[in-house]
Amino acid sequence: MIASASGLALTSIFAKHFPVCSRQEIQVLYFLFILFVAVKGLENSGLLLRLSQSLERGKAVPLKLVVITFFLSMVVTNDAALIVIVPLTLALRIERMDILVILEALAANAGSALTPFGNPQNLFIYWFYQISLKDFIAAIAPFSLFFLLLLVISSLAIKTNKNNQPPVKMKKMGRSAYIHIALLLIVILAILRMLPFWLGAVVVIYVLLFERRNLRIDYALLLTFFFFFGFAENIKILLASELQSPSHIFLLSAAASQFISNVPAVLLLAKATTQWQALLWGANVGGFGSLVGSLANLIAYKLYIRHENTNNTALFTAKFFIIGYAAFFVGVSLYFLTADK
């Protein structure tokens, strides 16, 4: 947030131009806000935790955790999926718990890529370029589905130890859970342009009247978006040219994500190109690799190293980088095999 604000100030001075938020950009901020609030309501209601705890029973627990992380992130965002799933994973007795947490981080990034509301950069691309839902999913489906298959195969190799394991105490689901499901559905339909965008305000009205704790969301990320909108406009003015090669856009966005994260990378490049497919792929492939490639990576990493039953942070960090960058280069290869025209 501080870096984006500084970038906006400096580029405004050099470009002698102070940008103004467009209507599209204000709508993106609005949708992010109500989406964050709706998801926070689901978290507080206990529904997500109850769902994740139910997966602990039975066989193939690692497979179920990875798969539910993939599909859950499509609806409630990759960050929220990991906040729910990783703590549950750390409470289990699994031989390769560190590998499972890394696979869950990859699953969250791969699954959230498939929908416009799965992560912030997707929502921005979907609204900024005015893409149809069909075209959006068709463009990114090879990426998500290929990694789903890869993650399923990898998770089957992880064994669990259920000996003397205490039964799971199921989290009681709050009465408001069904209300928040309905509110999230309204938000999703508004994002997909199936309902008027202003109808999403119902979410804000509800939490203001009944559950104000749901307003405790990531406002720093919203401000980062706001500052980067102007920063990106200034960068486009300073460069005075558009990047047109899909390959260059893909590689630049994927590489930039490794240093500044995939959300800022999208905001920086969107106004300089019309190649939304390449940008979409680059940002989501860029979520793999470094810890800062995606906020979801940092969430999974911090939850693991701060847990009382984990140790050897250096080894876990090395594994995270090795597996993350293996996925990154597989994603790069997949793009040139399937998406680049």
C-alpha positions as CSV (number, residue, x, y, z in Angstrom):
1,M,0.0,0.0,0.0
2,I,2.8,2.4,0.9
3,A,4.8,1.5,-2.2
4,S,1.8,2.0,-4.5
5,A,1.0,5.4,-2.8
6,S,4.6,6.5,-3.3
7,G,4.6,5.3,-6.9
8,L,1.5,7.3,-7.6
9,A,3.0,10.5,-6.0
10,L,6.3,10.2,-7.9
11,T,4.9,9.3,-11.3
12,S,2.3,12.2,-11.0
13,I,5.2,14.6,-10.5
14,F,7.2,13.3,-13.4
15,A,4.1,12.9,-15.7
16,K,2.7,16.3,-14.5
17,H,-0.6,14.5,-14.4
18,F,-2.9,13.5,-11.5
19,P,-5.1,10.6,-12.6
20,V,-8.8,10.3,-11.7
21,C,-10.6,7.0,-11.0
22,S,-12.8,6.0,-13.8
23,R,-16.3,4.6,-13.4
24,Q,-15.0,1.1,-14.1
25,E,-12.3,1.3,-11.4
26,I,-14.8,2.6,-8.8
27,Q,-17.0,-0.4,-9.7
28,V,-14.1,-2.8,-9.2
29,L,-13.3,-1.3,-5.7
30,Y,-17.0,-1.5,-4.9
31,F,-17.2,-5.2,-5.9
32,L,-14.0,-6.1,-4.0
33,F,-15.4,-4.4,-0.9
34,I,-18.8,-6.2,-0.9
35,L,-17.1,-9.5,-1.8
36,F,-14.7,-9.2,1.1
37,V,-17.5,-8.4,3.5
38,A,-19.7,-11.3,2.3
39,V,-16.8,-13.8,2.6
40,K,-16.0,-12.4,6.1
41,G,-19.6,-13.1,7.0
42,L,-19.3,-16.7,5.9
43,E,-16.1,-17.1,7.9
44,N,-17.7,-15.6,11.1
45,S,-20.8,-17.8,10.7
46,G,-18.7,-21.0,11.0
47,L,-19.9,-22.5,7.8
48,L,-16.5,-22.7,6.1
49,L,-14.8,-24.3,9.1
50,R,-17.6,-26.8,9.5
51,L,-17.3,-27.7,5.8
52,S,-13.6,-28.2,6.1
53,Q,-13.8,-30.2,9.3
54,S,-16.3,-32.6,7.7
55,L,-13.6,-33.5,5.2
56,E,-11.3,-34.8,7.9
57,R,-13.4,-38.0,8.3
58,G,-12.8,-41.0,6.2
59,K,-10.0,-41.9,3.8
60,A,-7.9,-39.9,1.3
61,V,-7.8,-36.9,3.6
62,P,-5.0,-35.0,1.8
63,L,-6.8,-35.5,-1.5
64,K,-10.1,-34.1,-0.1
65,L,-8.3,-31.1,1.5
66,V,-6.5,-30.2,-1.7
67,V,-9.6,-30.6,-3.9
68,I,-11.9,-28.6,-1.5
69,T,-9.2,-25.9,-1.4
70,F,-9.3,-25.7,-5.2
71,F,-13.1,-25.5,-5.4
72,L,-13.6,-23.4,-2.3
73,S,-11.2,-20.8,-3.6
74,M,-13.3,-20.4,-6.8
75,V,-16.1,-19.0,-4.7
76,V,-14.7,-17.4,-1.5
77,T,-11.3,-16.3,-2.9
78,N,-7.9,-18.1,-2.5
79,D,-7.0,-16.2,0.7
80,A,-10.2,-17.1,2.5
81,A,-9.9,-20.8,1.5
82,L,-6.4,-21.1,2.9
83,I,-7.3,-19.2,6.1
84,V,-9.9,-22.0,6.7
85,I,-8.2,-25.1,5.4
86,V,-4.5,-24.6,6.5
87,P,-5.3,-24.4,10.3
88,L,-7.4,-27.6,10.0
89,T,-4.5,-29.3,8.1
90,L,-2.0,-28.4,10.9
91,A,-4.3,-30.0,13.5
92,L,-4.1,-33.4,11.6
93,R,-1.5,-36.1,11.9
94,I,-0.1,-36.3,8.5
95,E,3.4,-37.5,7.6
96,R,4.2,-34.8,5.0
97,M,2.1,-32.0,6.4
98,D,4.6,-29.4,5.0
99,I,4.1,-30.7,1.5
100,L,0.3,-30.8,1.9
101,V,0.2,-27.1,3.0
102,I,2.3,-26.2,-0.1
103,L,-0.1,-28.2,-2.3
104,E,-3.0,-26.4,-0.7
105,A,-1.4,-23.0,-1.5
106,L,-1.0,-24.1,-5.2
107,A,-4.6,-25.4,-5.2
108,A,-5.9,-22.1,-3.9
109,N,-4.1,-20.2,-6.6
110,A,-5.1,-22.6,-9.4
111,G,-8.7,-22.9,-8.3
112,S,-9.3,-19.2,-7.8
113,A,-8.0,-18.5,-11.3
114,L,-11.0,-20.2,-12.9
115,T,-13.6,-17.6,-11.8
116,P,-13.8,-13.8,-12.1
117,F,-14.4,-13.5,-8.3
118,G,-11.8,-16.1,-7.2
119,N,-9.1,-13.5,-6.6
120,P,-8.7,-9.7,-6.9
121,Q,-6.7,-9.6,-10.2
122,N,-9.3,-11.8,-11.9
123,L,-12.2,-9.5,-10.8
124,F,-10.2,-6.5,-12.1
125,I,-9.5,-8.1,-15.5
126,Y,-13.1,-9.2,-15.9
127,W,-14.5,-5.8,-15.3
128,F,-11.8,-3.6,-16.8
129,Y,-11.9,-5.5,-20.2
130,Q,-15.6,-6.2,-20.1
131,I,-15.2,-9.9,-20.8
132,S,-18.0,-12.4,-21.0
133,L,-18.1,-15.2,-18.4
134,K,-17.8,-17.8,-21.2
135,D,-14.7,-16.2,-22.8
136,F,-13.1,-15.7,-19.4
137,I,-13.5,-19.3,-18.3
138,A,-12.5,-20.6,-21.7
139,A,-9.3,-18.6,-21.6
140,I,-8.0,-19.8,-18.2
141,A,-9.6,-23.3,-18.0
142,P,-6.6,-25.2,-19.4
143,F,-4.4,-23.7,-16.6
144,S,-6.8,-24.5,-13.7
145,L,-7.8,-27.9,-14.9
146,F,-4.3,-29.1,-15.7
147,F,-3.1,-28.1,-12.2
148,L,-6.1,-29.7,-10.6
149,L,-5.1,-33.0,-12.2
150,L,-1.5,-32.5,-11.2
151,L,-2.4,-31.7,-7.6
152,V,-4.8,-34.7,-7.3
153,I,-2.0,-37.0,-8.4
154,S,0.5,-35.4,-6.0
155,S,-1.9,-35.4,-3.0
156,L,-2.5,-39.2,-3.4
157,A,1.1,-39.8,-2.5
158,I,0.6,-38.2,1.0
159,K,-0.2,-40.6,3.8
160,T,-2.1,-39.9,7.0
161,N,-1.6,-41.4,10.5
162,K,-5.0,-41.8,12.3
163,N,-3.7,-43.9,15.2
164,N,-4.9,-42.4,18.5
165,Q,-6.1,-39.3,16.8
166,P,-8.9,-37.6,18.9
167,P,-12.3,-37.1,17.2
168,V,-12.8,-33.7,15.6
169,K,-15.0,-31.3,17.6
170,M,-17.3,-30.0,15.0
171,K,-17.6,-26.2,14.8
172,K,-21.2,-25.1,15.5
173,M,-22.6,-23.2,12.5
174,G,-24.0,-19.8,13.3
175,R,-27.7,-19.0,12.4
176,S,-26.6,-16.3,10.0
177,A,-24.8,-18.8,7.8
178,Y,-27.7,-19.2,5.4
179,I,-28.2,-15.4,5.2
180,H,-24.5,-15.0,4.3
181,I,-24.8,-17.7,1.6
182,A,-27.6,-15.7,0.1
183,L,-25.6,-12.4,0.4
184,L,-22.6,-14.0,-1.3
185,L,-24.8,-15.3,-4.1
186,I,-26.1,-11.8,-4.7
187,V,-22.6,-10.5,-4.9
188,I,-21.5,-13.2,-7.4
189,L,-24.5,-12.6,-9.6
190,A,-23.9,-8.9,-9.5
191,I,-20.2,-9.4,-10.5
192,L,-21.4,-11.6,-13.4
193,R,-23.8,-8.9,-14.5
194,M,-26.8,-11.1,-13.9
195,L,-28.1,-8.6,-11.2
196,P,-27.8,-4.8,-11.1
197,F,-24.5,-3.8,-9.6
198,W,-26.1,-1.6,-7.0
199,L,-28.0,-4.6,-5.5
200,G,-24.7,-5.6,-3.8
201,A,-25.2,-2.8,-1.4
202,V,-27.7,-5.1,0.4
203,V,-24.6,-6.8,1.9
204,V,-23.3,-3.6,3.4
205,I,-26.8,-2.6,4.7
206,Y,-27.2,-6.0,6.4
207,V,-23.8,-5.9,8.2
208,L,-24.3,-2.3,9.3
209,L,-27.6,-3.2,10.9
210,F,-26.8,-6.7,12.3
211,E,-23.1,-7.8,12.1
212,R,-20.6,-4.9,12.0
213,R,-17.7,-7.3,12.8
214,N,-17.9,-8.4,9.2
215,L,-16.6,-5.0,8.2
216,R,-13.1,-6.0,9.5
217,I,-11.7,-6.7,6.1
218,D,-8.4,-6.0,4.3
219,Y,-8.8,-2.3,3.7
220,A,-5.0,-2.0,2.9
221,L,-5.6,-4.1,-0.2
222,L,-8.5,-1.9,-1.3
223,L,-6.3,1.2,-0.9
224,T,-3.5,-0.6,-2.8
225,F,-5.9,-1.0,-5.7
226,F,-6.9,2.7,-5.5
227,F,-3.3,3.9,-5.6
228,F,-2.3,1.5,-8.3
229,F,-5.1,2.6,-10.6
230,G,-3.5,6.1,-10.8
231,F,0.0,4.7,-10.8
232,A,-0.7,2.5,-13.8
233,E,-2.3,5.4,-15.7
234,N,0.8,7.5,-15.1
235,I,3.1,4.7,-16.2
236,K,1.2,4.4,-19.5
237,I,1.6,8.1,-20.1
238,L,5.4,7.9,-19.4
239,L,5.9,4.9,-21.6
240,A,3.7,6.5,-24.3
241,S,3.3,3.1,-26.1
242,E,1.3,-0.1,-25.8
243,L,2.7,-3.6,-25.3
244,Q,1.0,-5.7,-28.0
245,S,2.8,-9.0,-28.0
246,P,0.9,-11.6,-26.0
247,S,4.1,-13.5,-25.1
248,H,5.7,-10.3,-23.8
249,I,2.7,-9.4,-21.7
250,F,2.5,-13.0,-20.3
251,L,6.2,-13.1,-19.4
252,L,6.3,-9.6,-18.0
253,S,3.2,-10.1,-15.8
254,A,4.4,-13.5,-14.6
255,A,7.9,-12.2,-13.8
256,A,6.7,-8.9,-12.2
257,S,4.4,-11.0,-9.9
258,Q,7.5,-12.6,-8.4
259,F,8.6,-9.3,-7.0
260,I,5.5,-7.1,-6.5
261,S,2.7,-9.8,-6.4
262,N,0.2,-10.6,-9.1
263,V,-2.5,-8.1,-8.1
264,P,-0.2,-5.0,-8.5
265,A,1.3,-6.6,-11.7
266,V,-2.1,-6.7,-13.3
267,L,-3.0,-3.1,-12.2
268,L,0.4,-1.9,-13.6
269,L,0.0,-3.5,-17.0
270,A,-3.7,-3.5,-17.7
271,K,-3.8,0.1,-19.1
272,A,-0.8,-0.6,-21.4
273,T,-2.2,-3.6,-23.3
274,T,-5.3,-5.0,-24.8
275,Q,-4.1,-8.6,-24.5
276,W,-6.2,-9.6,-21.5
277,Q,-5.8,-13.4,-22.1
278,A,-2.0,-13.1,-21.8
279,L,-2.3,-10.9,-18.7
280,L,-4.8,-13.3,-17.1
281,W,-2.5,-16.2,-17.6
282,G,0.6,-14.3,-16.6
283,A,-0.9,-13.1,-13.3
284,N,-2.2,-16.5,-12.3
285,V,0.9,-18.3,-13.3
286,G,2.8,-15.6,-11.5
287,G,1.0,-16.5,-8.3
288,F,3.2,-19.6,-8.2
289,G,6.9,-19.3,-7.4
290,S,8.0,-16.7,-4.8
291,L,6.3,-16.1,-1.5
292,V,5.1,-12.7,-2.7
293,G,3.8,-14.0,-6.0
294,S,0.4,-14.2,-4.4
295,L,-1.0,-13.1,-1.0
296,A,-2.3,-16.6,-0.6
297,N,1.3,-17.9,-0.6
298,L,2.2,-15.6,2.3
299,I,-1.0,-16.7,4.2
300,A,-0.2,-20.4,3.9
301,Y,3.5,-19.8,4.7
302,K,2.8,-17.7,7.8
303,L,0.1,-20.1,9.2
304,Y,2.6,-23.0,8.9
305,I,5.7,-21.4,10.4
306,R,3.8,-19.9,13.3
307,H,2.0,-23.1,14.3
308,E,3.3,-24.6,17.6
309,N,3.7,-28.1,16.1
310,T,5.9,-27.1,13.2
311,N,9.7,-26.6,13.1
312,N,12.6,-26.3,10.7
313,T,11.4,-23.1,8.9
314,A,14.4,-23.0,6.6
315,L,13.6,-26.5,5.2
316,F,9.9,-25.6,4.7
317,T,10.9,-22.4,3.0
318,A,13.2,-24.3,0.6
319,K,10.5,-26.8,-0.2
320,F,8.0,-23.9,-0.8
321,F,10.4,-22.3,-3.3
322,I,11.3,-25.5,-5.0
323,I,7.7,-26.8,-5.5
324,G,6.4,-23.3,-6.2
325,Y,8.9,-22.6,-8.9
326,A,8.4,-26.0,-10.4
327,A,4.7,-25.2,-10.7
328,F,5.7,-21.7,-12.1
329,F,7.8,-23.1,-14.9
330,V,5.2,-25.8,-15.7
331,G,2.6,-23.0,-16.0
332,V,4.9,-21.0,-18.3
333,S,5.4,-24.1,-20.5
334,L,1.7,-24.8,-20.5
335,Y,0.9,-21.2,-21.7
336,F,3.2,-21.5,-24.7
337,L,1.8,-24.9,-25.5
338,T,-1.9,-24.0,-25.2
339,A,-2.7,-20.3,-24.9
340,D,-0.2,-18.4,-27.1
341,K,-1.4,-17.9,-30.6
